[in-house]
Amino acid sequence: QLETLEQEEQERLELGAHPVEKRTLLVSHQHGMTVTKTLQEGQAEPRRWSFSYGRDELQGLMPEGASLLLLRVLACRWAVPPGLVFPTMDTEGQLCTSSY
């Protein structure tokens, strides 16, 4: 019954004088989860957008942090159960599936 309560991802790419920074914040709440994306390019004002998913949509969700932990456990056991598929989020925060 493990559940992701909050997860933050940050990515920064520096190309000369034009850095690009992306942040994603996942926050669990009573009705589901809110995803907030922030994109800052160079000195421009950061762009932010948010969207939410309901609990029903997130049943069995495997966010990136939990996926890394699962991969380590599977590697230690040297076994991956057949047909291991979880709902996850892509780089834009949209729901998709991930199979192991």
Steps between C-alpha positions, in 0.01 A plus 500: 500500500782741420391834359688795352410807706727746322770485236709774343711466188743762374692507173741772392669530163761769438573592142734796519314800636156342449423260789174307499355377828203264531332411827216261569327478835254220578291548812248247626178628656167361616347483152807392300818672390597841365785536252669840471749556218737797486718591203754781504705585193787742553396819677136479385218481752434139604195337339286290736204276444313256720257218453348235723411133483233324703572203726331258256736604217806450723427149627839324510694808382877452484665845496867529404635490856305183581600348166869544581449328834311212335775457239759469777292238681449302177874520424586366847260210450622435146140449391221696333152350523345453153246761395610759756323819382419815696338834421759776507550856373698608197733800494204734446311360800243313290390150604646209305614145578841356579588135462800330658 
